């Protein structure tokens, strides 16, 4: 019961706070391409409609670099799904089960070999529909590309990421 009340207050607080934050924005027509759930949190914190398909999911670092390195190509690929046993990262996930405790419980998408781990999706259909609906909203003229040092990040990824041809 206590948790339920806390969740209700958090939702109310987010709505009030996001309304205030959104009013302060100069431009709310931006798309964040993120390697994890961060993009969704930003849109939620401003009360803005998602203008990215990278919400509620994560990429392994190597795949994210490839994805953003050829963004339009991968966004035009058909999203297919694979089983967790087919993941090219299955050994990493199993060997690091405390780091990746949810592996095997969520859908894994594939765009021409790029894996997308739909961590916060219950099933493939929801992930598929959300991905396709949201990718149509991307504002390619105002992109923010964000990556952090999670999910098997290596120093070499930073150099490659920093050399990508994006302004933001």
Secondary structure, DSSP 8 states (H G I E B T S, - for coil): -HHHHHHHHHHHHHHHHHHHHHHH-S----EEEESSTHHHHHHHHHT----SS-SS-B--HHHHHHHHHTHHHHHTS--EEE-GGG-TTHHHHHHTTTTSTTTTSSEEEEETTEEEEETT-SSHHHHHHHHHHHHTT--TTSEEEE--S-SS--HHHHHHHHTSS---
